Amino acid sequence: MRLFIALCLPDEAIPPLLAMQARLATGRPVPEENLHLTLAYLGEQPDETVAPLADALETIRAAPIRVDLAEPQVFGGRGGQAVGLLADGGVDLRALHDRVRSRVYGAGVQLERRRFRPHVTLARLRGSLDPGPAVLSLQDQRAGPFTCHAFGLFQSILRPEGAEYDALALYPLSG
């Protein structure tokens, strides 16, 4: 199963993100229910990974995190690109990311070595489609600050019409 761990966006973050998606000149918007901020992408994992991983994540204690979204960016590469907004959650977001990675390793899951660039993906671009118009349409756009009160372990199920995300476990951020 394909897994990732993400910070859940609060309800008040969704309307401004949907308004930004409506401004996009190109790309396939990410469905409203799939908007999130990835803390760790685990990729394909055996089913038996879920229980120890869920238990390990349960031990994380952290306060709610204030996030500000701004500065459009292009992510991805050969298989397609994505356009999103960088997330500024300060040291609290970085600390949560570090705790998540530590628990993932502790549960025996190896992660790819990649730099943490916190963001919310707004649209996906096929192949070599020029991301310039999408990035320009997001210039000077912001969402937030808003406070995130939970993170979760999610399964990504690939379908012909796009990915479907299923929350396997949710964890409150309460301090």
N, C-alpha and C positions, 0 to 999 in steps of 0.2 A: 504494500500500500504506500501511496505517496503522501508524505507528512510534512507539515511545517508548524511552527509556533509563531503566533502573532498577537500583537496588542490589538484589542478590540476598540473600535472607534465608538464614541458616544453618539447617541441619536442626533444631538445638535450639530455634529460635524458633517452629517450626510447632506443636508440641503445645499450648503455652499459648494460641496464637492460635485453634486449633481449639476449645479449651475455652471461650474467650470467645464464639466464634460460637455454640456450643451454648446459651449463656445468653441470646442475643438474643431479645427478645420479638417482633420483626417484622423483615422484610427477607429478601432472598435472599442467603445466605452466598456469599462469593467462594470458588470452588474452591481447595482446598489448593495445587494446582500454579500458581495465579495470584497467590498472595500475594507482594507485592513492595513496594518503596518507590520511587516514580517520582522520577527526577532531572530529566527533561525529557520533555514530551509534544510530539511533532513533528507529529502529525496525518497527514493524507493526503500522501504524497510519491511522486514518480515512482520507478519501480524503479531507475533509474540513479543515484539518490541514495545507495543503500545502500553501494556500494563506496567512494566518497570519504569517506562518513561513518564507515564501519568503520575505514578507514585513519587518519582524524583521531583517533578515539577510542583507537586503539592507542598513540598517543603519550603518553597520560596516565599519569603515575607518581604513586601515592599509597599510603600505608600502609593496612592494614585499619582499618575504622571501627567503633568501639563505639557501639551504639545502644541506647537505652532507649525503650520504647513505653508511653505513659500518656496520660491526659486524653482522653476520648472527644470527638469532634467530628463535626459534620455538614458535608458538602461537597456541592457541586452546586447545582442550581437548577431551572429550568423543566422540563427533560427528565427529571428524576428526581434523587434524592439518594443519597448514600452515607454510611455511618457508619464511622468508623475511629478509630484512635488516633494522636495526634501523636507524632512521632519526635524524640528529642533525640539528636543525634549531634555536638553541639558544633561547634567551628570546623572540624573535619576534614570533617564532612558538608557544611557550607557551602562549604568550599574545593573539594571534589569537584564539587558542583553548579556552581560558578562555572567550573571547568575544563571540565566537560561543555558548558556553554552556549557557552563560547569556541570549543571545537572544532566544535560544531554550526554556529555562525556562520561559522567558517573554512571549513567544507565547503559553504558557500553556502545553508544552510537557515535560513529566517527563523522565529523562534519568537514565539508570542504573548507579550505583556508581561503577566505575572502574577506575583504574589508567591509566593515559594517557601514552601510550608507542608508540610514533610516529614511524611508520614503513611503508615500502612498501612491500606488499605480492608479492612474485615471483611465488610460487607454492602451491598447495593444496595437502595434503596427505590423503588418505582414511584410516579410522579406526585406527588401531594400527600399521600402517606401520612405521618402524624405521626411524626417521628423520635424524639419524646420517650421512648417506652418503650424503644427500642433504646439510646439514650444513657444512660438510667437504669440499664439492666441492665449497663452497662460501667463505672459509677462505681467508683472505687477499684481498678480492674483495671490490671495492669501486665504487661509482658513485657520481660525483659531485666534487666540489660544483657547483650547478646550481641555478638559481633564478626562483621562482614560482611567476606568475603574476596574478593568479586567484584562487578562490575556488568556490565550487558550491553545490547546493542541488540536490541530485540524487535519483532516484528510482531504486531499485534492483528488477528485474523481474526474478524469478527462472524458468529455463527451464531444460529439461532433460540433455541437453548438457552443462549446466552450467549457471551461472547468466549473465544476460544482464543488463547493466547500462544505464539509460536514464537521461540526464541532464535536470532537470526541471527549473533551474535558475543558471546563472553563475554571479559571482561578481568579478570585477577587484580589484586587490591590487595595489593602486597607491599612497597611502599616506594619 
